[in-house]
Amino acid sequence: MSDGRMQNVLIVDDELDICFLFEKILRKRNLQSGYANNLAEAASMVEKRRPYLIFLDNSLPDGKGIDFIPYLKSRYPYIKVIVVTANDSPDDQIAALQKGADDFMGKPLSLERINYTIDRMIGLPQAYPIL
């Protein structure tokens, strides 16, 4: 995409500290970001901002993030969705991927894993390999 959309990232998490962490990391990488604290806000922000990449928590006040993925993919198939959750069992990962997630990150988060995922999703050289 040459319209700059790849530079636009949305964080969907009800924990403000997680949103601020992602925003700080994204800002250092010269990526635009915004955040929503529930699925209703996320739907509105996706419509307005048309992000390329979404970091989506699975446990939100108004529903499960993985249940939001089919909605996103049916309307915005270009969006890359990364599920971020503390519940990262193999069953949770499989469920997220079956619903259309592009990747899955368990909490606690690491800077290296976040950067690696961003690089992979927006097509940048992978400067942060996972060891």
C-alpha positions as CSV (number, residue, x, y, z in Angstrom):
1,M,0.0,0.0,0.0
2,S,1.4,3.3,-1.0
3,D,-1.1,5.5,0.8
4,G,0.6,5.2,4.2
5,R,-2.0,2.9,5.6
6,M,0.8,0.4,6.5
7,Q,2.1,3.0,9.0
8,N,-1.3,3.0,10.8
9,V,-1.7,0.6,13.8
10,L,-4.6,0.2,16.2
11,I,-4.2,-1.2,19.7
12,V,-7.3,-2.8,21.3
13,D,-6.8,-3.5,24.9
14,D,-8.7,-2.6,28.1
15,E,-5.4,-2.2,30.0
16,L,-4.2,1.4,29.5
17,D,-0.6,0.4,30.4
18,I,-0.5,-2.1,27.5
19,C,-1.9,0.6,25.1
20,F,0.7,3.1,26.3
21,L,3.5,0.5,25.9
22,F,2.5,-0.3,22.3
23,E,2.1,3.4,21.5
24,K,5.6,4.1,22.8
25,I,7.1,1.3,20.8
26,L,5.2,2.3,17.6
27,R,6.1,6.0,18.0
28,K,9.8,5.1,18.2
29,R,9.4,3.2,14.9
30,N,7.7,6.2,13.3
31,L,4.4,4.4,13.1
32,Q,1.0,6.1,13.7
33,S,-1.1,4.5,16.4
34,G,-4.3,4.9,18.3
35,Y,-6.1,2.7,20.8
36,A,-9.5,1.5,21.8
37,N,-10.5,-0.1,25.1
38,N,-13.4,-2.2,23.9
39,L,-14.8,-3.7,20.8
40,A,-17.3,-1.0,20.1
41,E,-14.6,1.7,20.2
42,A,-12.4,-0.6,18.0
43,A,-15.1,-0.9,15.3
44,S,-15.6,2.8,15.2
45,M,-11.8,3.5,15.0
46,V,-11.3,0.9,12.3
47,E,-13.9,2.6,10.2
48,K,-12.3,6.0,10.7
49,R,-8.6,5.2,10.6
50,R,-8.5,2.1,8.4
51,P,-5.4,0.6,10.2
52,Y,-3.2,-1.9,8.5
53,L,-2.2,-3.7,11.7
54,I,-4.3,-4.4,14.9
55,F,-3.0,-5.7,18.2
56,L,-6.2,-7.2,19.7
57,D,-6.6,-8.3,23.2
58,N,-8.8,-11.3,23.6
59,S,-10.5,-10.4,26.9
60,L,-12.4,-7.1,26.6
61,P,-15.3,-5.7,28.6
62,D,-17.8,-6.2,25.7
63,G,-16.6,-9.5,24.3
64,K,-13.9,-11.7,23.1
65,G,-11.3,-10.3,20.6
66,I,-11.2,-13.5,18.6
67,D,-15.0,-13.2,18.0
68,F,-14.3,-9.7,16.4
69,I,-11.7,-11.1,13.9
70,P,-14.3,-12.5,11.4
71,Y,-16.0,-9.0,11.4
72,L,-12.7,-7.3,10.7
73,K,-11.6,-9.8,8.0
74,S,-14.9,-9.7,6.1
75,R,-14.9,-5.9,5.9
76,Y,-11.2,-5.1,5.8
77,P,-9.4,-8.2,4.4
78,Y,-6.1,-6.3,4.2
79,I,-5.9,-5.8,8.0
80,K,-3.4,-7.9,9.9
81,V,-4.6,-9.0,13.3
82,I,-2.4,-10.0,16.1
83,V,-4.1,-11.5,19.1
84,V,-2.5,-10.5,22.4
85,T,-3.6,-12.3,25.5
86,A,-2.6,-13.7,28.9
87,N,-4.5,-16.9,28.0
88,D,-2.1,-18.4,25.5
89,S,-2.7,-22.1,25.6
90,P,-2.4,-24.1,22.4
91,D,-6.2,-24.3,22.2
92,D,-6.5,-20.5,22.4
93,Q,-3.8,-20.0,19.7
94,I,-5.5,-22.5,17.4
95,A,-8.9,-20.8,18.0
96,A,-7.5,-17.4,17.2
97,L,-5.8,-18.6,14.0
98,Q,-8.9,-20.4,12.9
99,K,-10.9,-17.2,13.3
100,G,-8.4,-15.4,11.0
101,A,-5.7,-14.0,13.2
102,D,-2.4,-13.5,11.5
103,D,-0.4,-14.1,14.6
104,F,-0.7,-14.7,18.3
105,M,1.3,-13.2,21.2
106,G,1.1,-14.3,24.8
107,K,1.6,-12.0,27.8
108,P,3.9,-11.1,29.3
109,L,5.1,-9.2,26.3
110,S,8.7,-8.6,25.3
111,L,10.1,-5.7,23.3
112,E,11.9,-8.2,21.0
113,R,8.7,-10.1,20.2
114,I,6.6,-7.0,19.6
115,N,9.3,-5.6,17.2
116,Y,9.7,-8.9,15.4
117,T,5.9,-9.1,14.9
118,I,5.7,-5.6,13.6
119,D,8.5,-6.2,11.1
120,R,7.0,-9.4,9.9
121,M,3.5,-8.0,9.5
122,I,4.4,-4.8,7.7
123,G,7.2,-6.4,5.6
124,L,10.2,-4.8,7.1
125,P,13.5,-6.7,7.5
126,Q,13.4,-8.9,10.5
127,A,16.0,-7.2,12.7
128,Y,14.7,-8.8,15.9
129,P,14.9,-12.6,15.6
130,I,13.3,-14.8,18.2
131,L,15.9,-17.1,19.7
